[in-house]
Amino acid sequence: MDNPENTPATISSEMEEMKAQYEDLRQLVVTGLVILFFISCVFNLFLWRQLKFASTDLALIQPQANQIINNYVKDTPVMMELVRKLAEYGKTHPDFAPISAKYGLSNYLPKPGAAPVTAAPPPGSQTNKK
């Protein structure tokens, strides 16, 4: 009837062993959280520096980009006129017709009874895309 395995001394030693394992596990989790916190701080510092560098780069590039955009807006009618002339050329010259069809230049020709095209057609209106 007496079970020698369940004596108070063995239960006490098992309990002490489980407490030690629990403390080791708790220390491991706390150490992992501290390391994770450190890594996240370093990553946030990296992102903050990247934001600072990107803002500086944007401030340097913005005047040049504005100039390029303004030149594009100013030259758009000239480009559209060139495209329109190429489309008309493709209608009258059979050797150029495949190129005109490949790049959808016929979309830039004015439709009968419509106002002349002065701006680019919507991006989805071109049928042949590369």
N, C-alpha and C positions, 0 to 999 in steps of 0.2 A: 503494500500500500504506500509505503513511503517512496516518493519519487525523488531520487537524489539530484536530478537535473534541475528541479525547481526550488532549490534552496534559496533563501534570501541573499546569500552571498553571490550566487551566479546571476540572479535577477538584478542585483545592484551593479555588478560589473557590466552586464549587458546594457543597462541603462546609462552607465557612465560612457560606454563605448558609443552608444547612439547619440548622446549629448556631444561627444567629441566630433563625431561625424557631422552632426548638425552645425556645430560651430565652424568646422572646416568648410562646409557648403555655404554657410552664410558669409564667411570671409571671402570665398571665391566669388560669390555673386556681387558683393560690395566692391571687390577689386575690379570685376568686369564692368560694373556701372561707372566706376571712377575712370577707367580706361576709355569707355564709350563717351563719357562727358568730355574728356581731354581731346579725343579725336573729333568730336563735333565742334568743339571750340576752335581747333586748328582749321577745320573745314570752313567754318563761318568766317574766320579771319581771311582765308584764301578767297572766298567769294566776295568779301568786302573789298579786298585789294583788286580783284578782277573788275568789280563794279567801278571802282575809282579809276582804273586804267581805261576802261571802256568809255567812261564819261569824258575823260581827257581826250581820248582819240576821237570821239564824236565831236567835241568842240573844235578840234583841229580840222576835221574833214568836212564839217557842215558848210562852211563858205564855198568850198570847191564843189560840193554836191549841189548846192543851190545854184551855182553858176551853170553846171551841166544841165540841171533841170530847166533852167530858164532858157538856155540855148536850144534845148530840145523843143520846148513849147514854141519858141520863136521860129524854129525851122520846120515844124510839123507841116505847115501848108506847102512848103517847097517839096518836102518828101512825098506828100500825098499827090502832088501834081506829077512828080516823076513816076510814081506807081501807076497813076491813071494813064499816063502816056505809054508806059510799058504794056499795060493791059490793052490799050488800043492797038499798039504795035503787034501784040500777040494775036489779035483778031484778024489783022490784015496780012500777016506773014506766017505761013504754015510751019516754017522751020522753028519759029519761036513759040508756037502754040503749045507744045508739050511742057515747056518750062512755065509758061503762063498758067497752064492747068495744074501743074505740080504745086505751085505756090499760091494758087487760088487768086490770081490777079483779077479775074473777072468779077470778083466780089466788089472791087473798087470802081468798076464802071458805073456811071449813073444809069438808073433804070428809066425807061421811057416815061416821061411826064413827072419825073422826080427832080428835086433840087440837086445841084452838083454836090458830090461828096467833098467835105472839107476836113473831116476828121477820120480817124481810123475806125473801122467797123468793130463791133463788140468781139471780144476774144473767141467766143463760141461760134461765130458765124463762118469761120473758115472751114471748109470741108476737108481739105487735104492738109494734114499736119504730119510733120516728120516724126 
